[in-house]
Amino acid sequence: MSSSLDLPGNALVAMTRDSLLALRMVLFRDVGAEAATLLQEAGVAGGSGLFDTFTRWLSDRGYGAPETLSAPDFADRATEFFRDAGWGSISVGALDSVATIDSHDWAEGDPNFPLEFPGCYYSTGVFADFFGRLAGEPLAVMEVECRSMGAERCRFLVGSEETMQRVYEEMGRGVSYTDVVAQ
């Protein structure tokens, strides 16, 4: 059993956190708000490869396929995988009608690179594809708290496209995401 990820064998590359944050900063500087969409699309494009790597990682450790794990086992293995991949630790949970992914050390969120809005756009794309593959249906992901905004954690909501659209619209009207998902 290997204790680290085989980057070339899984079509992965290592990139420093500073490079990722600089890429985000440059995209926003040069293309404006469209940078969010570009980063999300890039994340979605990498989601399948990351999910395949996670599947092999589980198998190499004798855990079986992702969809065969209990929810607590999946959460434990996913946090171990993302931490080993350099992204940070995650906590997978639920909040009424959506799943939550929380991280106090997520690589894309950084208080040293302050933003006005949640800024882990690449991660939302990755998570949408990754967790959509697990669920067997398209899912949407929205970051509602971000370390780049001064929050203690990055918090992502995972749910159906309709639910996430409703959350987005209601938050735009000033309703808190916790109130929206409780409805």
TINU-948248 format. One record per atom (N, C-alpha, C, O): residue in one letter; x, y, z. Coordinates in nm, 3 decimals. Layout:
<sites>
type	X	Y	Z
a	X	Y	Z
...
</sites>
This chain:
<sites>
type	X	Y	Z
m	0.084	-0.118	0.000
m	0.000	0.000	0.000
m	0.089	0.124	0.000
m	0.176	0.141	0.085
s	0.063	0.210	-0.097
s	0.139	0.333	-0.109
s	0.083	0.437	-0.012
s	-0.038	0.446	0.007
s	0.172	0.514	0.049
s	0.126	0.615	0.144
s	0.105	0.751	0.079
s	0.056	0.843	0.144
s	0.141	0.766	-0.048
s	0.120	0.892	-0.116
s	0.056	0.868	-0.251
s	0.057	0.756	-0.303
l	0.001	0.973	-0.308
l	-0.063	0.962	-0.438
l	0.041	0.951	-0.548
l	0.144	1.019	-0.545
d	0.014	0.867	-0.644
d	0.098	0.854	-0.763
d	0.049	0.959	-0.863
d	-0.044	0.934	-0.939
l	0.111	1.076	-0.862
l	0.064	1.185	-0.947
l	0.067	1.150	-1.095
l	-0.037	1.157	-1.160
p	0.182	1.110	-1.152
p	0.182	1.080	-1.296
p	0.089	0.963	-1.331
p	0.023	0.965	-1.435
g	0.085	0.862	-1.245
g	0.001	0.746	-1.272
g	-0.147	0.777	-1.267
g	-0.228	0.698	-1.316
n	-0.185	0.889	-1.210
n	-0.325	0.929	-1.202
n	-0.355	1.054	-1.283
n	-0.459	1.117	-1.265
a	-0.264	1.090	-1.373
a	-0.280	1.208	-1.458
a	-0.299	1.335	-1.374
a	-0.374	1.425	-1.412
l	-0.229	1.341	-1.261
l	-0.233	1.458	-1.174
l	-0.099	1.531	-1.179
l	0.004	1.471	-1.212
v	-0.102	1.657	-1.147
v	0.020	1.735	-1.133
v	0.016	1.806	-1.000
v	-0.092	1.839	-0.950
a	0.129	1.831	-0.943
a	0.136	1.909	-0.820
a	0.150	2.055	-0.857
a	0.228	2.091	-0.946
m	0.075	2.138	-0.789
m	0.083	2.281	-0.811
m	0.080	2.345	-0.672
m	0.006	2.300	-0.584
t	0.159	2.447	-0.653
t	0.160	2.510	-0.522
t	0.032	2.590	-0.499
t	-0.032	2.635	-0.593
r	-0.002	2.606	-0.374
r	-0.118	2.686	-0.334
r	-0.100	2.829	-0.385
r	-0.195	2.890	-0.435
d	0.020	2.882	-0.373
d	0.045	3.019	-0.421
d	0.016	3.034	-0.569
d	-0.036	3.136	-0.613
s	0.050	2.930	-0.648
s	0.021	2.935	-0.791
s	-0.129	2.937	-0.818
s	-0.177	3.014	-0.902
l	-0.204	2.854	-0.746
l	-0.349	2.850	-0.764
l	-0.411	2.985	-0.728
l	-0.497	3.035	-0.801
l	-0.368	3.042	-0.617
l	-0.423	3.170	-0.575
l	-0.383	3.283	-0.670
l	-0.462	3.373	-0.696
a	-0.260	3.277	-0.720
a	-0.215	3.378	-0.818
a	-0.294	3.365	-0.948
a	-0.330	3.466	-1.009
l	-0.322	3.241	-0.990
l	-0.401	3.220	-1.111
l	-0.540	3.282	-1.094
l	-0.589	3.350	-1.184
r	-0.602	3.258	-0.980
r	-0.734	3.316	-0.954
r	-0.727	3.469	-0.957
r	-0.812	3.534	-1.018
m	-0.626	3.525	-0.892
m	-0.611	3.670	-0.885
m	-0.590	3.730	-1.025
m	-0.651	3.832	-1.059
v	-0.506	3.668	-1.105
v	-0.478	3.719	-1.240
v	-0.602	3.709	-1.329
v	-0.631	3.800	-1.406
l	-0.674	3.597	-1.317
l	-0.796	3.583	-1.397
l	-0.897	3.692	-1.363
l	-0.956	3.753	-1.452
f	-0.917	3.717	-1.234
f	-1.012	3.822	-1.196
f	-0.963	3.959	-1.242
f	-1.043	4.043	-1.282
r	-0.833	3.982	-1.234
r	-0.778	4.111	-1.278
r	-0.798	4.130	-1.428
r	-0.835	4.239	-1.472
d	-0.774	4.025	-1.506
d	-0.772	4.039	-1.651
d	-0.906	4.015	-1.720
d	-0.932	4.074	-1.826
v	-0.993	3.930	-1.663
v	-1.121	3.903	-1.729
v	-1.242	3.937	-1.644
v	-1.356	3.920	-1.688
g	-1.220	3.984	-1.524
g	-1.330	4.026	-1.438
g	-1.412	3.910	-1.386
g	-1.359	3.801	-1.360
a	-1.541	3.934	-1.369
a	-1.630	3.836	-1.308
a	-1.636	3.705	-1.385
a	-1.670	3.601	-1.328
e	-1.606	3.707	-1.513
e	-1.606	3.585	-1.595
e	-1.504	3.483	-1.543
e	-1.513	3.364	-1.574
a	-1.409	3.528	-1.464
a	-1.308	3.437	-1.407
a	-1.372	3.328	-1.324
a	-1.324	3.214	-1.324
a	-1.480	3.359	-1.253
a	-1.547	3.258	-1.170
a	-1.596	3.142	-1.257
a	-1.576	3.025	-1.222
t	-1.658	3.173	-1.369
t	-1.708	3.069	-1.459
t	-1.593	2.988	-1.517
t	-1.601	2.866	-1.527
l	-1.486	3.056	-1.556
l	-1.370	2.985	-1.613
l	-1.309	2.889	-1.512
l	-1.275	2.776	-1.547
l	-1.295	2.933	-1.388
l	-1.238	2.847	-1.285
l	-1.331	2.729	-1.254
l	-1.284	2.617	-1.236
q	-1.460	2.754	-1.249
q	-1.555	2.645	-1.224
q	-1.551	2.543	-1.337
q	-1.551	2.422	-1.311
e	-1.548	2.589	-1.461
e	-1.541	2.497	-1.575
e	-1.414	2.413	-1.570
e	-1.417	2.293	-1.598
a	-1.303	2.475	-1.533
a	-1.177	2.400	-1.521
a	-1.189	2.296	-1.410
a	-1.140	2.184	-1.424
g	-1.253	2.333	-1.299
g	-1.273	2.238	-1.190
g	-1.359	2.120	-1.232
g	-1.326	2.005	-1.202
v	-1.468	2.147	-1.302
v	-1.555	2.039	-1.352
v	-1.475	1.947	-1.443
v	-1.489	1.825	-1.435
a	-1.393	2.005	-1.529
a	-1.313	1.924	-1.623
a	-1.219	1.829	-1.549
a	-1.191	1.719	-1.598
g	-1.171	1.869	-1.432
g	-1.081	1.784	-1.355
g	-1.150	1.691	-1.257
g	-1.085	1.604	-1.199
g	-1.279	1.709	-1.237
g	-1.352	1.630	-1.139
g	-1.351	1.480	-1.168
g	-1.334	1.400	-1.076
s	-1.369	1.442	-1.293
s	-1.374	1.299	-1.325
s	-1.241	1.232	-1.298
s	-1.237	1.121	-1.245
g	-1.132	1.296	-1.334
g	-1.000	1.239	-1.307
g	-0.973	1.227	-1.158
g	-0.913	1.129	-1.113
l	-1.016	1.325	-1.083
l	-0.998	1.320	-0.938
l	-1.084	1.210	-0.876
l	-1.040	1.141	-0.784
f	-1.207	1.194	-0.927
f	-1.293	1.087	-0.876
f	-1.234	0.950	-0.909
f	-1.235	0.860	-0.826
d	-1.182	0.935	-1.031
d	-1.116	0.809	-1.069
d	-0.996	0.782	-0.980
d	-0.973	0.668	-0.939
t	-0.919	0.885	-0.950
t	-0.803	0.870	-0.861
t	-0.849	0.829	-0.722
t	-0.788	0.743	-0.659
f	-0.956	0.892	-0.673
f	-1.011	0.858	-0.542
f	-1.056	0.711	-0.540
f	-1.032	0.640	-0.443
t	-1.120	0.667	-0.647
t	-1.166	0.528	-0.656
t	-1.048	0.432	-0.649
t	-1.054	0.332	-0.577
r	-0.941	0.461	-0.723
r	-0.820	0.376	-0.719
r	-0.754	0.383	-0.582
r	-0.707	0.282	-0.530
w	-0.749	0.500	-0.524
w	-0.691	0.521	-0.392
w	-0.764	0.435	-0.289
w	-0.700	0.370	-0.205
l	-0.896	0.435	-0.294
l	-0.975	0.351	-0.204
l	-0.944	0.203	-0.225
l	-0.924	0.129	-0.129
s	-0.941	0.163	-0.351
s	-0.917	0.022	-0.384
s	-0.778	-0.022	-0.336
s	-0.763	-0.131	-0.281
d	-0.679	0.063	-0.357
d	-0.542	0.030	-0.314
d	-0.533	0.010	-0.163
d	-0.444	-0.060	-0.114
r	-0.624	0.070	-0.091
r	-0.624	0.060	0.056
r	-0.725	-0.043	0.108
r	-0.742	-0.059	0.229
g	-0.792	-0.111	0.015
g	-0.885	-0.217	0.052
g	-1.022	-0.170	0.099
g	-1.091	-0.243	0.169
y	-1.061	-0.048	0.062
y	-1.190	0.005	0.108
y	-1.306	-0.024	0.013
y	-1.421	-0.009	0.054
g	-1.281	-0.065	-0.109
g	-1.389	-0.086	-0.204
g	-1.424	0.041	-0.279
g	-1.356	0.143	-0.268
a	-1.532	0.033	-0.356
a	-1.576	0.145	-0.439
a	-1.641	0.253	-0.352
a	-1.698	0.222	-0.248
p	-1.633	0.380	-0.395
p	-1.689	0.489	-0.315
p	-1.837	0.469	-0.280
p	-1.879	0.497	-0.167
e	-1.914	0.422	-0.376
e	-2.058	0.409	-0.353
e	-2.094	0.296	-0.257
e	-2.209	0.286	-0.214
t	-1.998	0.209	-0.221
t	-2.025	0.100	-0.127
t	-1.996	0.139	0.018
t	-2.030	0.065	0.110
l	-1.934	0.253	0.038
l	-1.899	0.297	0.174
l	-2.021	0.355	0.245
l	-2.107	0.418	0.183
s	-2.027	0.334	0.375
s	-2.129	0.402	0.454
s	-2.098	0.551	0.451
s	-1.986	0.591	0.420
a	-2.197	0.633	0.485
a	-2.175	0.778	0.485
a	-2.060	0.819	0.576
a	-1.976	0.900	0.536
p	-2.052	0.766	0.700
p	-1.938	0.805	0.785
p	-1.803	0.757	0.729
p	-1.704	0.829	0.737
d	-1.799	0.635	0.673
d	-1.674	0.586	0.615
d	-1.635	0.668	0.493
d	-1.518	0.700	0.474
f	-1.735	0.702	0.410
f	-1.705	0.785	0.295
f	-1.646	0.918	0.339
f	-1.547	0.964	0.283
a	-1.708	0.981	0.439
a	-1.660	1.111	0.488
a	-1.517	1.100	0.539
a	-1.434	1.187	0.511
d	-1.487	0.994	0.614
d	-1.351	0.975	0.666
d	-1.251	0.955	0.553
d	-1.144	1.016	0.554
r	-1.285	0.872	0.456
r	-1.193	0.844	0.345
r	-1.177	0.967	0.257
r	-1.067	0.995	0.210
a	-1.285	1.041	0.232
a	-1.275	1.160	0.147
a	-1.186	1.265	0.212
a	-1.104	1.327	0.144
t	-1.200	1.287	0.342
t	-1.115	1.387	0.407
t	-0.970	1.342	0.404
t	-0.880	1.424	0.385
e	-0.945	1.214	0.421
e	-0.807	1.163	0.415
e	-0.749	1.182	0.274
e	-0.634	1.223	0.258
f	-0.830	1.150	0.173
f	-0.786	1.164	0.034
f	-0.755	1.310	-0.001
f	-0.647	1.340	-0.053
f	-0.848	1.399	0.027
f	-0.826	1.540	-0.009
f	-0.709	1.599	0.069
f	-0.633	1.680	0.015
r	-0.694	1.560	0.193
r	-0.578	1.607	0.272
r	-0.449	1.554	0.210
r	-0.353	1.630	0.194
d	-0.445	1.424	0.176
d	-0.326	1.366	0.114
d	-0.294	1.429	-0.021
d	-0.178	1.438	-0.061
a	-0.398	1.474	-0.092
a	-0.379	1.538	-0.222
a	-0.337	1.684	-0.208
a	-0.308	1.750	-0.308
g	-0.333	1.736	-0.085
g	-0.286	1.872	-0.062
g	-0.395	1.977	-0.058
g	-0.364	2.096	-0.042
w	-0.521	1.938	-0.070
w	-0.630	2.035	-0.072
w	-0.669	2.082	0.066
w	-0.716	2.194	0.083
g	-0.652	1.997	0.166
g	-0.693	2.029	0.301
g	-0.789	1.923	0.351
g	-0.832	1.835	0.275
s	-0.822	1.932	0.477
s	-0.916	1.834	0.533
s	-1.058	1.885	0.512
s	-1.083	2.005	0.509
i	-1.150	1.790	0.499
i	-1.290	1.826	0.483
i	-1.373	1.750	0.585
i	-1.335	1.645	0.636
s	-1.487	1.807	0.613
s	-1.587	1.743	0.696
s	-1.715	1.742	0.614
s	-1.765	1.847	0.575
v	-1.767	1.622	0.588
v	-1.887	1.608	0.508
v	-2.005	1.591	0.603
v	-2.002	1.508	0.694
g	-2.109	1.670	0.581
g	-2.226	1.662	0.667
g	-2.352	1.697	0.591
g	-2.354	1.694	0.468
a	-2.456	1.731	0.664
a	-2.584	1.767	0.603
a	-2.645	1.883	0.679
a	-2.625	1.900	0.799
l	-2.718	1.963	0.605
l	-2.790	2.076	0.662
l	-2.927	2.077	0.593
l	-2.941	2.129	0.482
d	-3.024	2.020	0.658
d	-3.159	2.009	0.603
d	-3.157	1.945	0.464
d	-3.132	1.825	0.453
s	-3.182	2.022	0.358
s	-3.199	1.965	0.224
s	-3.071	1.959	0.141
s	-3.077	1.924	0.023
v	-2.957	1.991	0.199
v	-2.832	1.989	0.122
v	-2.722	1.919	0.201
v	-2.729	1.906	0.324
a	-2.622	1.873	0.129
a	-2.500	1.823	0.193
a	-2.407	1.942	0.215
a	-2.416	2.042	0.144
t	-2.320	1.930	0.312
t	-2.221	2.035	0.338
t	-2.082	1.975	0.332
t	-2.060	1.859	0.367
i	-1.989	2.056	0.287
i	-1.847	2.024	0.291
i	-1.781	2.142	0.358
i	-1.785	2.254	0.307
d	-1.720	2.118	0.472
d	-1.654	2.223	0.548
d	-1.504	2.197	0.555
d	-1.461	2.081	0.563
s	-1.426	2.304	0.554
s	-1.282	2.291	0.570
s	-1.225	2.416	0.635
s	-1.254	2.528	0.593
h	-1.146	2.394	0.738
h	-1.079	2.504	0.806
h	-0.940	2.532	0.748
h	-0.874	2.627	0.788
d	-0.897	2.448	0.652
d	-0.764	2.463	0.594
d	-0.764	2.441	0.442
d	-0.664	2.397	0.386
w	-0.876	2.471	0.377
w	-0.889	2.445	0.233
w	-0.789	2.528	0.154
w	-0.773	2.647	0.178
a	-0.722	2.465	0.058
a	-0.612	2.527	-0.015
a	-0.654	2.649	-0.096
a	-0.577	2.745	-0.106
e	-0.771	2.647	-0.153
e	-0.811	2.758	-0.240
e	-0.858	2.879	-0.159
e	-0.860	2.991	-0.211
g	-0.897	2.859	-0.037
g	-0.939	2.970	0.048
g	-0.822	3.016	0.133
g	-0.759	2.935	0.201
d	-0.792	3.144	0.129
d	-0.676	3.194	0.202
d	-0.701	3.337	0.248
d	-0.719	3.426	0.165
p	-0.702	3.360	0.380
p	-0.724	3.495	0.430
p	-0.617	3.595	0.387
p	-0.640	3.716	0.394
n	-0.502	3.548	0.343
n	-0.397	3.638	0.296
n	-0.425	3.692	0.156
n	-0.357	3.784	0.110
f	-0.526	3.635	0.089
f	-0.568	3.681	-0.043
f	-0.716	3.719	-0.031
f	-0.802	3.647	-0.082
p	-0.748	3.831	0.035
p	-0.887	3.864	0.067
p	-0.974	3.889	-0.057
p	-0.930	3.946	-0.157
l	-1.098	3.844	-0.044
l	-1.197	3.861	-0.150
l	-1.325	3.916	-0.089
l	-1.349	3.904	0.031
e	-1.407	3.976	-0.173
e	-1.535	4.030	-0.130
e	-1.642	3.921	-0.123
e	-1.735	3.929	-0.042
f	-1.629	3.819	-0.208
f	-1.725	3.709	-0.215
f	-1.650	3.578	-0.197
f	-1.528	3.573	-0.212
p	-1.723	3.468	-0.163
p	-1.656	3.338	-0.157
p	-1.582	3.313	-0.289
p	-1.634	3.342	-0.397
g	-1.459	3.261	-0.280
g	-1.374	3.256	-0.399
g	-1.319	3.122	-0.439
g	-1.229	3.117	-0.523
c	-1.368	3.013	-0.384
c	-1.314	2.880	-0.419
c	-1.388	2.825	-0.540
c	-1.451	2.719	-0.533
y	-1.379	2.897	-0.651
y	-1.455	2.863	-0.771
y	-1.407	2.733	-0.836
y	-1.488	2.652	-0.881
y	-1.277	2.715	-0.841
y	-1.224	2.590	-0.897
y	-1.277	2.472	-0.816
y	-1.320	2.371	-0.872
s	-1.274	2.485	-0.684
s	-1.321	2.377	-0.596
s	-1.468	2.347	-0.615
s	-1.508	2.230	-0.611
t	-1.552	2.450	-0.636
t	-1.694	2.423	-0.657
t	-1.715	2.339	-0.782
t	-1.803	2.253	-0.785
g	-1.635	2.364	-0.884
g	-1.644	2.283	-1.006
g	-1.601	2.139	-0.982
g	-1.667	2.045	-1.025
v	-1.488	2.123	-0.912
v	-1.439	1.988	-0.880
v	-1.543	1.913	-0.798
v	-1.577	1.800	-0.830
f	-1.593	1.977	-0.692
f	-1.690	1.911	-0.604
f	-1.819	1.876	-0.679
f	-1.876	1.770	-0.655
a	-1.865	1.963	-0.767
a	-1.988	1.935	-0.842
a	-1.972	1.807	-0.924
a	-2.060	1.721	-0.923
d	-1.861	1.794	-0.994
d	-1.840	1.674	-1.074
d	-1.813	1.553	-0.985
d	-1.872	1.446	-1.006
f	-1.727	1.568	-0.887
f	-1.686	1.458	-0.798
f	-1.808	1.399	-0.726
f	-1.831	1.278	-0.730
f	-1.887	1.485	-0.659
f	-2.001	1.435	-0.583
f	-2.118	1.398	-0.673
f	-2.200	1.313	-0.636
g	-2.128	1.460	-0.791
g	-2.228	1.418	-0.888
g	-2.203	1.277	-0.938
g	-2.297	1.200	-0.959
r	-2.077	1.242	-0.956
r	-2.044	1.104	-0.997
r	-2.082	1.006	-0.887
r	-2.133	0.898	-0.915
l	-2.057	1.043	-0.764
l	-2.093	0.958	-0.651
l	-2.245	0.939	-0.645
l	-2.293	0.828	-0.622
a	-2.319	1.048	-0.664
a	-2.465	1.043	-0.655
a	-2.529	0.982	-0.779
a	-2.643	0.937	-0.775
g	-2.455	0.980	-0.889
g	-2.511	0.928	-1.013
g	-2.606	1.024	-1.081
g	-2.687	0.983	-1.164
e	-2.596	1.152	-1.047
e	-2.680	1.254	-1.109
e	-2.610	1.388	-1.095
e	-2.527	1.406	-1.007
p	-2.645	1.483	-1.182
p	-2.580	1.615	-1.174
p	-2.613	1.683	-1.042
p	-2.727	1.682	-0.996
l	-2.511	1.742	-0.982
l	-2.527	1.820	-0.860
l	-2.463	1.957	-0.881
l	-2.375	1.974	-0.965
a	-2.509	2.051	-0.803
a	-2.452	2.185	-0.805
a	-2.387	2.211	-0.670
a	-2.431	2.157	-0.568
v	-2.284	2.292	-0.670
v	-2.213	2.325	-0.547
v	-2.199	2.476	-0.540
v	-2.168	2.543	-0.639
m	-2.221	2.527	-0.420
m	-2.210	2.671	-0.398
m	-2.134	2.694	-0.268
m	-2.166	2.635	-0.165
e	-2.033	2.778	-0.275
e	-1.961	2.813	-0.154
e	-2.034	2.930	-0.087
e	-2.062	3.031	-0.150
v	-2.063	2.913	0.043
v	-2.139	3.015	0.115
v	-2.059	3.082	0.226
v	-2.099	3.187	0.277
e	-1.947	3.023	0.264
e	-1.853	3.083	0.358
e	-1.714	3.057	0.302
e	-1.690	2.951	0.243
c	-1.622	3.152	0.319
c	-1.490	3.134	0.261
c	-1.383	3.197	0.350
c	-1.400	3.308	0.400
r	-1.276	3.126	0.367
r	-1.163	3.178	0.443
r	-1.105	3.303	0.376
r	-1.048	3.388	0.443
s	-1.120	3.313	0.244
s	-1.071	3.431	0.172
s	-1.152	3.556	0.205
s	-1.109	3.668	0.176
m	-1.268	3.537	0.266
m	-1.352	3.650	0.308
m	-1.339	3.676	0.458
m	-1.406	3.763	0.512
g	-1.251	3.600	0.524
g	-1.232	3.618	0.667
g	-1.311	3.520	0.752
g	-1.304	3.526	0.875
a	-1.386	3.429	0.691
a	-1.459	3.327	0.766
a	-1.360	3.226	0.825
a	-1.248	3.212	0.776
e	-1.403	3.157	0.928
e	-1.317	3.056	0.990
e	-1.301	2.933	0.904
e	-1.204	2.858	0.920
r	-1.395	2.911	0.814
r	-1.393	2.791	0.730
r	-1.444	2.825	0.591
r	-1.506	2.929	0.568
c	-1.415	2.735	0.501
c	-1.483	2.736	0.372
c	-1.598	2.637	0.387
c	-1.578	2.525	0.433
r	-1.718	2.678	0.349
r	-1.834	2.590	0.354
r	-1.898	2.586	0.216
r	-1.930	2.689	0.157
f	-1.914	2.465	0.167
f	-1.975	2.441	0.038
f	-2.108	2.369	0.061
f	-2.116	2.278	0.143
l	-2.212	2.410	-0.011
l	-2.340	2.340	-0.010
l	-2.348	2.258	-0.138
l	-2.312	2.306	-0.245
v	-2.394	2.134	-0.125
v	-2.407	2.043	-0.238
v	-2.552	1.999	-0.246
v	-2.608	1.949	-0.149
g	-2.612	2.017	-0.362
g	-2.751	1.976	-0.379
g	-2.791	1.975	-0.525
g	-2.708	1.991	-0.614
s	-2.919	1.955	-0.547
s	-2.969	1.957	-0.684
s	-2.950	2.096	-0.743
s	-2.935	2.195	-0.671
e	-2.950	2.101	-0.875
e	-2.934	2.230	-0.941
e	-3.049	2.325	-0.903
e	-3.027	2.445	-0.886
e	-3.171	2.270	-0.890
e	-3.286	2.353	-0.854
e	-3.270	2.410	-0.712
e	-3.296	2.528	-0.689
t	-3.227	2.326	-0.620
t	-3.209	2.372	-0.482
t	-3.102	2.479	-0.473
t	-3.121	2.581	-0.407
m	-2.989	2.456	-0.540
m	-2.881	2.554	-0.534
m	-2.920	2.685	-0.602
m	-2.876	2.792	-0.559
q	-3.000	2.678	-0.707
q	-3.048	2.799	-0.773
q	-3.137	2.879	-0.677
q	-3.128	3.001	-0.670
r	-3.223	2.808	-0.604
r	-3.310	2.873	-0.506
r	-3.228	2.938	-0.395
r	-3.256	3.050	-0.354
v	-3.126	2.866	-0.346
v	-3.039	2.922	-0.242
v	-2.971	3.049	-0.294
v	-2.967	3.150	-0.224
y	-2.918	3.042	-0.415
y	-2.849	3.157	-0.476
y	-2.944	3.278	-0.486
y	-2.908	3.389	-0.447
e	-3.065	3.254	-0.538
e	-3.160	3.365	-0.556
e	-3.202	3.425	-0.422
e	-3.208	3.547	-0.408
e	-3.231	3.341	-0.324
e	-3.274	3.391	-0.194
e	-3.161	3.464	-0.121
e	-3.185	3.565	-0.055
m	-3.039	3.412	-0.133
m	-2.926	3.483	-0.072
m	-2.908	3.620	-0.136
m	-2.872	3.716	-0.069
g	-2.935	3.629	-0.266
g	-2.929	3.756	-0.336
g	-3.032	3.856	-0.283
g	-3.015	3.977	-0.296
r	-3.138	3.803	-0.223
r	-3.241	3.888	-0.162
r	-3.212	3.917	-0.015
r	-3.290	3.984	0.052
g	-3.097	3.864	0.035
g	-3.058	3.891	0.172
g	-3.096	3.784	0.273
g	-3.076	3.803	0.393
v	-3.152	3.671	0.226
v	-3.190	3.562	0.316
v	-3.067	3.476	0.343
v	-2.991	3.448	0.250
s	-3.045	3.435	0.466
s	-2.928	3.351	0.497
s	-2.946	3.212	0.437
s	-3.058	3.163	0.424
y	-2.836	3.151	0.400
y	-2.845	3.017	0.340
y	-2.905	2.917	0.436
y	-2.973	2.824	0.392
t	-2.882	2.931	0.565
t	-2.939	2.836	0.662
t	-3.092	2.847	0.663
t	-3.160	2.746	0.677
d	-3.146	2.967	0.649
d	-3.291	2.983	0.642
d	-3.347	2.925	0.512
d	-3.454	2.864	0.513
v	-3.276	2.945	0.402
v	-3.326	2.896	0.273
v	-3.332	2.743	0.273
v	-3.434	2.687	0.234
v	-3.227	2.676	0.315
v	-3.228	2.530	0.308
v	-3.320	2.467	0.412
v	-3.357	2.351	0.398
a	-3.357	2.542	0.515
a	-3.450	2.490	0.616
a	-3.595	2.494	0.567
a	-3.681	2.430	0.627
q	-3.623	2.570	0.460
q	-3.759	2.585	0.408
q	-3.807	2.459	0.338
q	-3.919	2.454	0.289
</sites>
